[in-house]
Amino acid sequence: MVQLVFVDVDGTLVGKEGVPACVWPAVEALQSQGVRLSLITGRPGRGHALAYARRLDPMGLHVFESGAVVLAFSRDPHSPP
């Protein structure tokens, strides 16, 4: 069984007219089956890309700037390791 799916932004999650209406119900269906979703993009980790990542998995691991930045939302960056 698939446990993790990486989702690109431009041309995959977001089309010419934004995020299609069918995307978020499909995301919820996958999450209900225990599939984790992580955003992976060349975009910076702010703005719309950050909002998409939080919606895909608010406690997940997401990749921005073509791998230069990896954010783990489950970890508070201000607390010691």
C-alpha positions, 0 to 999 in steps of 0.5 A, spaced: 500 500 500 502 507 498 503 510 504 506 517 502 505 521 495 509 527 493 505 532 490 508 538 485 504 544 485 505 547 478 501 543 473 499 538 478 496 541 484 494 547 481 492 548 473 491 554 469 485 556 473 487 554 480 486 548 484 481 544 481 475 543 485 476 535 485 483 536 488 481 537 496 475 531 496 481 527 493 486 529 498 481 527 504 479 520 501 487 519 501 488 521 508 482 517 510 485 511 507 492 513 511 496 516 505 500 522 507 501 527 502 507 532 502 508 538 497 514 538 493 516 544 489 521 549 486 517 555 489 519 558 496 516 556 502 511 561 503 504 564 500 500 559 496 505 554 496 505 554 504 498 554 504 497 548 500 502 544 504 499 546 510 492 543 507 495 537 504 498 535 511 499 540 517 503 536 521 507 533 515 514 534 511 514 538 505 520 540 500 520 547 497 525 551 493 527 544 489 529 541 495 533 547 498 528 547 504 525 542 507 519 544 512 517 539 518 511 542 520 510 537 526 517 540 529 517 547 532 523 551 529 524 555 536 524 549 540 531 545 542 532 538 538 
